[in-house]
Amino acid sequence: MLRVPVGGQRLDILEWLRDPAAHFPPERHGSLVDGVDGVDAATVATKLGVSHAVARTHLDLLVGVGLLRARKVGRRTLYHRDEYRIAEVRSLFEKGW
């Protein structure tokens, strides 16, 4: 999942969401401090330089494998890292899968 050609973009998303305040502009209706509210797909799309649909595909895949969590706020879906799950996956790779 992370090794396919677009995997670099998915790794970028995970890295950016580690510290969203450093990588994304301030949100009008929320806080990026400690990733509390998360970042929406449109913001990720702009940062990646791709369409909203492409960004949503990446984000939905990362949610599907459990590396991100999604939360609906009004009409928007905000994404943030699932640090516990990321630590589990990292541990699996370190143990040789």
All heavy atoms as an XYZ file, in Angstrom:
764
protein
N       0.822     -1.197      0.000
C       0.000      0.000      0.000
C       0.865      1.260      0.000
O       0.570      2.205     -0.688
C      -0.902     -0.038      1.233
C      -1.873      1.091      1.362
S      -1.419      2.547      2.314
C      -0.761      1.972      3.793
N       1.956      1.241      0.757
C       2.790      2.435      0.814
C       3.890      2.426     -0.244
O       4.514      3.433     -0.492
C       3.428      2.572      2.202
C       2.444      2.805      3.339
C       3.169      2.760      4.681
C       1.711      4.115      3.184
N       4.103      1.278     -0.909
C       5.184      1.179     -1.880
C       4.773      1.470     -3.311
O       5.621      1.630     -4.165
C       5.792     -0.218     -1.830
C       6.546     -0.456     -0.554
C       7.244     -1.770     -0.595
N       7.861     -2.024      0.702
C       8.400     -3.149      1.041
N       8.420     -4.158      0.198
N       8.942     -3.298      2.221
N       3.503      1.493     -3.610
C       3.060      1.787     -4.971
C       3.474      3.206     -5.318
O       3.784      3.996     -4.440
C       1.534      1.587     -5.136
C       1.162      0.136     -4.924
C       0.759      2.456     -4.195
N       3.509      3.569     -6.621
C       4.011      4.891     -7.001
C       3.398      6.053     -6.223
O       4.097      7.000     -5.899
C       3.673      4.978     -8.483
C       3.682      3.558     -8.942
C       3.161      2.760     -7.768
N       2.121      5.988     -5.924
C       1.511      7.092     -5.169
C       1.781      6.952     -3.678
O       1.391      7.803     -2.901
C      -0.017      7.181     -5.424
C      -0.284      7.582     -6.851
C      -0.707      5.901     -5.047
N       2.451      5.872     -3.283
C       2.753      5.658     -1.873
C       3.540      6.792     -1.267
O       3.416      7.091     -0.087
N       4.372      7.447     -2.079
C       5.117      8.590     -1.581
C       4.187      9.691     -1.122
O       4.449     10.367     -0.120
N       3.101      9.874     -1.840
C       2.121     10.882     -1.436
C       1.446     10.482     -0.135
O       1.198     11.334      0.720
C       1.083     11.103     -2.537
C       1.668     11.767     -3.769
C       0.642     11.946     -4.867
O      -0.278     11.152     -5.012
N       0.804     13.005     -5.643
N       1.173      9.220      0.039
C       0.540      8.761      1.279
C       1.489      8.929      2.460
O       1.070      9.325      3.554
C       0.085      7.317      1.134
C      -1.027      7.201      0.115
C      -1.482      5.778     -0.085
N      -2.377      5.754     -1.227
C      -2.426      4.775     -2.114
N      -1.646      3.722     -1.980
N      -3.261      4.832     -3.123
N       2.759      8.641      2.224
C       3.740      8.864      3.286
C       3.855     10.347      3.606
O       4.001     10.725      4.775
C       5.102      8.297      2.879
C       5.184      6.777      2.829
C       6.516      6.333      2.232
C       4.989      6.173      4.202
N       3.788     11.200      2.576
C       3.802     12.650      2.801
C       2.624     13.069      3.671
O       2.785     13.845      4.618
C       3.744     13.421      1.478
C       5.037     13.349      0.681
O       6.087     12.986      1.254
O       4.978     13.651     -0.527
N       1.440     12.550      3.360
C       0.241     12.889      4.133
C       0.441     12.498      5.600
O       0.165     13.287      6.504
C      -1.007     12.197      3.552
C      -1.350     12.788      2.182
C      -2.191     12.319      4.512
C      -2.383     11.982      1.403
N       0.935     11.281      5.831
C       1.167     10.838      7.209
C       2.177     11.739      7.914
O       1.994     12.094      9.083
C       1.652      9.389      7.222
C       0.601      8.338      6.905
C       1.253      6.973      6.730
C      -0.469      8.295      7.970
N       3.222     12.126      7.202
C       4.228     13.011      7.801
C       3.639     14.383      8.101
O       3.859     14.944      9.181
C       5.440     13.130      6.870
C       6.549     13.969      7.437
C       7.135     13.420      8.739
O       7.138     12.191      8.944
O       7.574     14.234      9.569
N       2.914     14.957      7.156
C       2.317     16.277      7.363
C       1.353     16.276      8.534
O       1.283     17.236      9.300
C       1.589     16.749      6.111
C       2.464     16.967      4.922
C       3.805     17.260      4.914
C       2.066     16.903      3.558
N       4.249     17.369      3.625
C       3.206     17.165      2.765
C       0.860     16.652      2.920
C       3.173     17.184      1.377
C       0.828     16.673      1.542
C       1.967     16.936      0.774
N       0.580     15.196      8.674
C      -0.411     15.137      9.744
C       0.229     14.869     11.104
O      -0.438     14.986     12.131
C      -1.487     14.107      9.428
C      -2.409     14.487      8.278
C      -3.415     13.369      8.006
C      -3.131     15.793      8.558
N       1.509     14.548     11.115
C       2.213     14.418     12.396
C       2.260     15.777     13.085
O       2.132     15.877     14.300
C       3.631     13.904     12.181
C       4.400     13.739     13.473
C       5.816     13.341     13.229
N       5.857     12.133     12.405
C       6.814     11.237     12.441
N       7.825     11.416     13.254
N       6.790     10.188     11.667
N       2.445     16.826     12.285
C       2.466     18.198     12.811
C       1.701     19.089     11.831
O       2.310     19.837     11.064
C       3.909     18.681     12.978
C       4.005     20.061     13.600
O       2.959     20.600     14.053
O       5.112     20.607     13.638
N       0.378     19.014     11.840
C      -0.404     19.741     10.841
C      -0.244     21.253     10.896
O      -0.279     21.919      9.866
C      -1.849     19.323     11.118
C      -1.847     18.741     12.477
C      -0.461     18.241     12.741
N      -0.016     21.807     12.067
C       0.135     23.265     12.180
C       1.372     23.754     11.435
O       1.399     24.885     10.948
C       0.197     23.677     13.642
N       2.375     22.900     11.304
C       3.598     23.280     10.602
C       3.465     23.135      9.087
O       4.221     23.741      8.344
C       4.769     22.423     11.089
N       2.500     22.348      8.634
C       2.406     22.024      7.207
C       1.174     22.577      6.503
O       1.115     22.567      5.272
C       2.457     20.505      7.008
C       3.750     19.909      7.448
N       4.898     19.985      6.705
C       4.089     19.257      8.586
C       5.885     19.394      7.346
N       5.411     18.942      8.489
N       0.190     23.006      7.266
C      -1.053     23.485      6.667
C      -1.413     24.857      7.229
O      -1.077     25.159      8.377
C      -2.201     22.510      6.950
C      -1.995     21.151      6.351
C      -1.546     20.092      7.126
C      -2.242     20.926      5.001
C      -1.355     18.840      6.584
C      -2.044     19.671      4.453
C      -1.595     18.626      5.235
N      -2.125     25.662      6.442
C      -2.559     26.965      6.959
C      -3.595     26.774      8.069
O      -4.250     25.732      8.143
C      -3.184     27.652      5.738
C      -3.540     26.546      4.805
C      -2.569     25.425      5.073
N      -3.746     27.779      8.933
C      -4.736     27.667     10.018
C      -6.144     27.444      9.464
O      -6.501     27.982      8.420
C      -4.654     29.025     10.722
C      -3.357     29.608     10.297
C      -3.033     29.039      8.947
N      -6.913     26.647     10.170
C      -8.293     26.366      9.788
C      -9.194     27.499     10.254
O      -8.972     28.073     11.318
C      -8.775     25.061     10.428
C      -8.066     23.840      9.914
C      -8.526     23.441      8.535
O      -9.732     23.509      8.249
O      -7.665     23.069      7.737
N     -10.219     27.787      9.475
C     -11.184     28.814      9.885
C     -12.063     28.323     11.019
O     -12.454     29.076     11.885
C     -12.093     29.195      8.715
C     -11.420     30.004      7.667
C     -12.394     30.480      6.647
N     -13.334     29.411      6.300
C     -14.195     29.485      5.309
N     -14.269     30.560      4.580
N     -14.995     28.494      5.040
N     -12.390     27.029     11.004
C     -13.353     26.497     11.973
C     -12.743     25.347     12.774
O     -13.303     24.284     12.848
C     -14.605     25.988     11.265
C     -15.242     27.007     10.394
N     -15.866     28.120     10.890
C     -15.325     27.106      9.057
C     -16.335     28.849      9.895
N     -16.006     28.258      8.775
N     -11.596     25.570     13.330
C     -11.004     24.499     14.115
C      -9.572     24.818     14.467
O      -9.063     25.891     14.181
N      -8.938     23.880     15.101
C      -7.569     24.068     15.553
C      -6.698     22.962     15.000
O      -7.086     21.800     14.994
C      -7.533     24.026     17.084
O      -6.215     23.942     17.533
N      -5.515     23.323     14.551
C      -4.557     22.318     14.104
C      -3.584     21.945     15.215
O      -2.742     21.089     15.031
C      -3.768     22.850     12.899
C      -4.555     23.003     11.609
C      -3.668     23.623     10.532
C      -5.096     21.686     11.129
N      -3.694     22.582     16.358
C      -2.772     22.304     17.450
C      -2.927     20.843     17.872
O      -4.018     20.386     18.181
C      -3.028     23.245     18.643
C      -2.103     22.905     19.800
C      -2.853     24.692     18.206
N      -1.843     20.128     17.867
C      -1.811     18.705     18.218
C      -2.765     17.870     17.377
O      -3.165     16.784     17.778
C      -2.133     18.491     19.704
C      -1.081     19.133     20.595
O       0.094     19.152     20.197
O      -1.441     19.616     21.678
N      -3.122     18.357     16.193
C      -3.993     17.585     15.324
C      -5.364     17.331     15.907
O      -6.032     16.378     15.546
N      -5.815     18.183     16.825
C      -7.071     17.970     17.528
C      -8.224     17.790     16.551
O      -8.959     16.818     16.617
C      -7.358     19.137     18.502
C      -8.738     19.009     19.098
C      -6.303     19.175     19.586
N      -8.397     18.729     15.668
C      -9.512     18.655     14.735
C      -9.155     17.954     13.433
O     -10.006     17.416     12.771
C     -10.040     20.052     14.411
C     -10.756     20.670     15.598
O     -11.207     19.935     16.484
O     -10.850     21.895     15.614
N      -7.920     18.001     13.044
C      -7.501     17.366     11.818
C      -7.539     18.317     10.641
O      -7.695     19.528     10.790
N      -7.375     17.742      9.465
C      -7.279     18.501      8.223
C      -8.266     17.895      7.233
O      -8.419     16.679      7.166
C      -5.842     18.420      7.673
C      -5.711     19.132      6.360
C      -4.857     18.984      8.680
N      -8.924     18.731      6.447
C      -9.899     18.209      5.485
C      -9.229     17.841      4.159
O      -8.074     18.194      3.901
C     -11.066     19.173      5.281
C     -10.681     20.473      4.601
O      -9.530     20.622      4.142
O     -11.551     21.352      4.518
N      -9.959     17.101      3.324
C      -9.423     16.593      2.067
C      -9.043     17.713      1.109
O      -8.047     17.599      0.382
C     -10.438     15.655      1.409
N      -9.800     18.802      1.096
C      -9.486     19.912      0.193
C      -8.132     20.517      0.525
O      -7.352     20.862     -0.371
C     -10.581     20.976      0.263
N      -7.825     20.636      1.805
C      -6.546     21.190      2.232
C      -5.404     20.258      1.841
O      -4.358     20.700      1.363
C      -6.553     21.432      3.757
O      -7.662     22.275      4.082
C      -5.270     22.070      4.232
N      -5.598     18.957      2.025
C      -4.590     17.971      1.625
C      -4.411     17.997      0.108
O      -3.281     17.955     -0.389
C      -4.971     16.562      2.122
C      -4.029     15.509      1.554
C      -4.962     16.518      3.647
N      -5.504     18.089     -0.639
C      -5.433     18.129     -2.096
C      -4.603     19.314     -2.573
O      -3.759     19.170     -3.469
C      -6.838     18.193     -2.694
N      -4.829     20.463     -1.971
C      -4.069     21.658     -2.340
C      -2.585     21.456     -2.075
O      -1.743     21.760     -2.919
C      -4.588     22.884     -1.563
O      -5.968     23.069     -1.886
C      -3.809     24.131     -1.904
N      -2.261     20.910     -0.918
C      -0.855     20.683     -0.553
C      -0.192     19.673     -1.482
O       0.954     19.853     -1.888
C      -0.779     20.206      0.893
C       0.601     19.895      1.393
C       1.212     21.060      2.065
C       2.526     20.642      2.742
N       3.333     21.782      3.055
N      -0.931     18.617     -1.872
C      -0.387     17.601     -2.777
C      -0.346     18.067     -4.229
O       0.372     17.497     -5.043
C      -1.227     16.317     -2.710
C      -1.036     15.390     -1.536
C      -2.056     14.261     -1.588
C       0.376     14.821     -1.499
N      -1.187     19.051     -4.562
C      -1.295     19.489     -5.948
C      -2.090     18.521     -6.802
O      -1.804     18.330     -7.981
N      -3.099     17.899     -6.187
C      -3.952     16.936     -6.885
C      -5.413     17.355     -6.714
O      -5.722     18.266     -5.951
C      -3.750     15.494     -6.344
C      -2.316     15.036     -6.550
C      -4.128     15.396     -4.870
N      -6.297     16.659     -7.398
C      -7.720     16.948     -7.262
C      -8.231     16.496     -5.897
O      -7.612     15.657     -5.222
C      -8.517     16.251     -8.357
O      -8.536     14.856     -8.134
N      -9.378     17.032     -5.532
C     -10.026     16.648     -4.275
C     -10.302     15.149     -4.264
O     -10.097     14.477     -3.251
C     -11.313     17.457     -4.114
C     -12.002     17.243     -2.811
N     -12.952     16.275     -2.638
C     -11.869     17.861     -1.613
C     -13.389     16.303     -1.392
N     -12.744     17.269     -0.754
N     -10.745     14.598     -5.397
C     -11.067     13.169     -5.476
C      -9.832     12.302     -5.237
O      -9.912     11.272     -4.549
C     -11.684     12.841     -6.832
N      -8.700     12.694     -5.782
C      -7.462     11.932     -5.582
C      -7.052     11.985     -4.114
O      -6.685     10.966     -3.520
C      -6.339     12.459     -6.502
C      -4.992     11.856     -6.129
C      -6.664     12.182     -7.960
N      -7.126     13.160     -3.523
C      -6.784     13.290     -2.098
C      -7.709     12.427     -1.252
O      -7.253     11.743     -0.320
C      -6.860     14.752     -1.665
N      -9.001     12.443     -1.550
C      -9.960     11.620     -0.799
C      -9.628     10.144     -0.933
O      -9.751      9.378      0.034
C     -11.393     11.849     -1.302
C     -12.119     13.037     -0.748
C     -12.388     12.922      0.747
N     -13.195     11.783      1.122
C     -14.484     11.821      1.375
N     -15.141     12.944      1.279
N     -15.119     10.739      1.738
N      -9.207      9.716     -2.118
C      -8.830      8.315     -2.318
C      -7.676      7.943     -1.402
O      -7.705      6.907     -0.730
C      -8.460      8.051     -3.790
O      -9.595      8.331     -4.597
C      -8.018      6.615     -4.008
N      -6.644      8.787     -1.359
C      -5.503      8.528     -0.473
C      -5.949      8.506      0.990
O      -5.588      7.596      1.742
C      -4.434      9.613     -0.642
C      -3.711      9.575     -1.944
N      -3.241      8.427     -2.537
C      -3.354     10.588     -2.776
C      -2.631      8.722     -3.668
N      -2.694     10.029     -3.845
N      -6.718      9.497      1.386
C      -7.156      9.596      2.779
C      -8.047      8.420      3.164
O      -7.881      7.836      4.243
C      -7.873     10.923      3.008
C      -6.965     12.155      2.910
C      -7.800     13.423      2.766
C      -6.037     12.243      4.109
N      -8.973      8.057      2.290
C      -9.867      6.928      2.585
C      -9.090      5.625      2.712
O      -9.400      4.783      3.553
C     -10.959      6.802      1.521
C     -11.992      7.910      1.609
O     -12.036      8.617      2.641
O     -12.757      8.083      0.630
N      -8.061      5.451      1.878
C      -7.241      4.252      1.972
C      -6.493      4.223      3.308
O      -6.450      3.188      3.975
C      -6.243      4.199      0.807
C      -5.506      2.877      0.724
C      -5.385      2.442     -0.711
C      -4.161      2.970      1.374
N      -5.944      5.358      3.705
C      -5.230      5.426      4.982
C      -6.165      5.216      6.171
O      -5.775      4.612      7.171
C      -4.481      6.759      5.099
C      -3.291      6.912      4.135
C      -2.807      8.356      4.104
C      -2.166      5.970      4.515
N      -7.395      5.679      6.043
C      -8.400      5.401      7.078
C      -8.727      3.910      7.076
O      -8.817      3.275      8.134
C      -9.684      6.243      6.862
C     -10.814      5.748      7.754
C      -9.406      7.714      7.127
N      -8.870      3.341      5.893
C      -9.222      1.922      5.763
C      -8.209      0.990      6.400
O      -8.578     -0.046      6.956
N      -6.928      1.340      6.326
C      -5.903      0.496      6.944
C      -5.635      0.899      8.387
O      -4.795      0.304      9.047
C      -4.592      0.469      6.124
C      -4.822     -0.141      4.759
C      -3.955      1.831      6.022
N      -6.342      1.927      8.860
C      -6.276      2.290     10.266
C      -5.188      3.273     10.649
O      -4.976      3.510     11.833
N      -4.487      3.851      9.669
C      -3.419      4.784     10.008
C      -3.937      6.200     10.266
O      -3.269      6.992     10.925
C      -2.367      4.811      8.899
C      -1.691      3.460      8.633
C      -0.702      3.578      7.484
C      -1.006      2.934      9.893
N      -5.107      6.502      9.733
C      -5.762      7.788      9.982
C      -7.143      7.541     10.559
O      -7.741      6.493     10.327
C      -5.928      8.597      8.683
C      -4.694      9.115      7.975
C      -5.116      9.930      6.749
C      -3.818      9.936      8.886
N      -7.640      8.535     11.258
C      -9.029      8.538     11.726
C      -9.738      9.699     11.062
O      -9.128     10.743     10.809
C      -9.090      8.686     13.230
C      -8.567      7.457     13.935
C      -8.990      7.456     15.356
N      -8.467      6.274     15.984
C      -9.233      5.337     16.511
N     -10.534      5.480     16.495
N      -8.699      4.289     17.079
N     -11.002      9.495     10.780
C     -11.817     10.532     10.147
C     -12.944     10.910     11.096
O     -13.515     10.051     11.773
C     -12.385     10.016      8.831
N     -13.241     12.217     11.125
C     -14.314     12.713     11.994
C     -15.107     13.746     11.221
O     -14.545     14.672     10.635
C     -13.708     13.343     13.239
C     -14.724     13.843     14.222
C     -14.061     14.199     15.536
N     -13.169     15.337     15.412
C     -13.527     16.576     15.715
N     -14.740     16.840     16.144
N     -12.668     17.565     15.595
N     -16.420     13.551     11.192
C     -17.300     14.500     10.509
C     -17.537     15.709     11.402
O     -17.850     15.568     12.576
C     -18.651     13.860     10.184
C     -18.601     12.807      9.105
C     -18.353     13.408      7.766
C     -19.633     13.493      6.988
N     -19.446     14.025      5.655
N     -17.359     16.889     10.804
C     -17.665     18.145     11.476
C     -18.489     18.943     10.476
O     -17.961     19.454      9.494
C     -16.390     18.918     11.873
C     -16.746     20.262     12.480
C     -15.529     18.094     12.810
N     -19.785     18.968     10.710
C     -20.668     19.605      9.730
C     -20.626     18.816      8.431
O     -20.800     17.605      8.423
N     -20.347     19.501      7.339
C     -20.275     18.842      6.029
C     -18.879     18.355      5.694
O     -18.682     17.691      4.689
C     -20.740     19.803      4.942
C     -22.188     20.174      5.067
C     -22.677     21.095      4.011
N     -21.639     21.609      3.125
C     -21.840     22.506      2.196
N     -23.031     23.015      2.042
N     -20.862     22.923      1.438
N     -17.918     18.710      6.530
C     -16.532     18.336      6.252
C     -16.124     17.091      7.024
O     -16.651     16.807      8.093
C     -15.583     19.477      6.636
C     -15.847     20.730      5.885
C     -14.907     21.861      6.210
N     -14.345     21.854      7.533
C     -13.174     22.384      7.846
N     -12.460     22.966      6.930
N     -12.731     22.363      9.076
N     -15.177     16.367      6.462
C     -14.546     15.261      7.169
C     -13.120     15.683      7.454
O     -12.392     16.091      6.549
C     -14.557     13.980      6.312
O     -15.905     13.649      5.992
C     -13.912     12.823      7.049
N     -12.740     15.612      8.713
C     -11.392     15.975      9.125
C     -10.604     14.712      9.443
O     -11.118     13.776     10.053
C     -11.437     16.893     10.348
C     -12.199     18.200     10.152
C     -12.223     18.987     11.455
C     -11.594     19.017      9.032
N      -9.346     14.702      9.035
C      -8.493     13.533      9.176
C      -7.344     13.837     10.132
O      -6.768     14.914     10.101
C      -7.918     13.142      7.810
C      -8.982     12.774      6.817
C      -9.588     13.738      6.019
C      -9.409     11.460      6.684
C     -10.584     13.408      5.115
C     -10.407     11.115      5.784
C     -10.981     12.098      5.006
O     -11.971     11.769      4.120
N      -7.014     12.852     10.967
C      -5.853     12.961     11.830
C      -5.243     11.579     12.025
O      -5.898     10.554     11.789
C      -6.197     13.609     13.177
C      -7.139     12.816     14.016
N      -8.498     12.899     13.866
C      -6.914     11.912     14.986
C      -9.078     12.072     14.725
N      -8.140     11.464     15.408
N      -3.994     11.556     12.412
C      -3.270     10.301     12.570
C      -3.800      9.497     13.754
O      -4.194     10.050     14.770
C      -1.786     10.587     12.812
C      -1.057     11.085     11.596
C       0.310     11.652     11.928
N       1.144     10.812     12.755
C       2.266     10.226     12.347
N       2.681     10.404     11.116
N       2.972      9.482     13.174
N      -3.757      8.178     13.616
C      -4.039      7.276     14.726
C      -2.681      6.793     15.228
O      -2.119      5.823     14.715
C      -4.904      6.105     14.262
C      -5.293      5.173     15.396
O      -4.581      5.139     16.423
O      -6.300      4.460     15.252
N      -2.143      7.514     16.184
C      -0.777      7.249     16.648
C      -0.624      5.844     17.225
O       0.420      5.214     17.054
C      -0.343      8.299     17.673
C      -0.270      9.705     17.116
C       0.760      9.899     16.003
O       1.675      9.071     15.847
O       0.644     10.906     15.286
N      -1.642      5.353     17.885
C      -1.576      4.006     18.456
C      -1.427      2.968     17.343
O      -0.568      2.089     17.408
C      -2.822      3.732     19.305
C      -2.802      2.370     19.953
C      -2.033      2.139     21.084
C      -3.537      1.315     19.425
C      -1.998      0.881     21.680
C      -3.513      0.062     20.003
C      -2.739     -0.153     21.134
O      -2.696     -1.385     21.708
N      -2.248      3.063     16.312
C      -2.194      2.110     15.192
C      -0.878      2.244     14.422
O      -0.296      1.241     14.015
C      -3.385      2.346     14.260
C      -3.404      1.453     13.070
C      -3.751      0.020     13.438
N      -3.840     -0.746     12.199
C      -3.341     -1.953     12.052
N      -2.762     -2.567     13.061
N      -3.436     -2.578     10.904
N      -0.404      3.460     14.235
C       0.874      3.664     13.543
C       1.996      2.992     14.325
O       2.875      2.342     13.742
C       1.140      5.168     13.327
C       0.167      5.708     12.267
C       2.584      5.423     12.922
C       0.168      7.212     12.114
N       1.974      3.097     15.649
C       2.985      2.437     16.483
C       2.899      0.920     16.344
O       3.930      0.234     16.293
C       2.816      2.856     17.943
N       1.680      0.372     16.266
C       1.513     -1.070     16.067
C       2.119     -1.515     14.746
O       2.821     -2.526     14.679
C       0.030     -1.446     16.087
C      -0.611     -1.443     17.439
C      -2.080     -1.834     17.365
O      -2.723     -1.589     16.312
O      -2.580     -2.381     18.352
N       1.831     -0.780     13.680
C       2.350     -1.128     12.349
C       3.874     -1.019     12.343
O       4.566     -1.894     11.814
C       1.712     -0.237     11.257
C       2.396     -0.428      9.917
C       0.218     -0.529     11.153
N       4.404      0.055     12.936
C       5.861      0.220     13.017
C       6.484     -0.975     13.730
O       7.516     -1.508     13.297
C       6.192      1.512     13.750
C       7.687      1.790     13.818
C       8.008      3.092     14.526
N       7.474      4.207     13.757
C       6.672      5.141     14.259
N       6.299      5.102     15.517
N       6.233      6.115     13.512
N       5.870     -1.425     14.801
C       6.375     -2.566     15.553
C       6.396     -3.833     14.710
O       7.336     -4.614     14.759
C       5.518     -2.771     16.810
O       5.897     -3.919     17.489
N       5.334     -4.022     13.907
C       5.299     -5.195     13.030
C       6.456     -5.180     12.028
O       7.102     -6.215     11.795
C       3.977     -5.242     12.261
C       2.742     -5.632     13.053
C       1.489     -5.455     12.192
C       2.846     -7.078     13.525
N       6.742     -4.026     11.449
C       7.840     -3.925     10.496
C       9.187     -4.137     11.176
O      10.084     -4.758     10.613
C       7.815     -2.580      9.766
C       6.829     -2.530      8.635
C       5.649     -1.834      8.767
C       7.078     -3.199      7.448
C       4.740     -1.799      7.739
C       6.182     -3.174      6.412
C       4.993     -2.471      6.545
N       9.341     -3.614     12.392
C      10.595     -3.778     13.106
C      10.852     -5.226     13.492
O      11.993     -5.667     13.553
C      10.606     -2.893     14.353
C      10.743     -1.422     14.030
C      10.548     -0.516     15.229
O      10.194     -1.022     16.330
O      10.713      0.706     15.058
N       9.786     -5.988     13.725
C       9.912     -7.399     14.076
C      10.096     -8.286     12.851
O      10.236     -9.485     12.969
C       8.678     -7.859     14.849
C       8.565     -7.250     16.219
C       7.313     -7.711     16.909
C       7.181     -7.044     18.254
N       5.930     -7.402     18.931
N      10.060     -7.696     11.670
C      10.257     -8.476     10.447
C       8.965     -9.023      9.884
O       8.967     -9.940      9.082
N       7.847     -8.433     10.325
C       6.508     -8.778      9.853
C       6.265    -10.212     10.166
O       5.916    -11.149      9.743
C       6.362     -8.435      8.376
C       4.943     -8.462      7.937
C       4.256     -9.554      7.525
C       4.025     -7.369      7.818
N       2.978     -9.216      7.160
C       2.810     -7.869      7.325
C       4.124     -6.029      8.087
C       1.711     -7.076      7.087
C       3.030     -5.240      7.837
C       1.847     -5.770      7.352
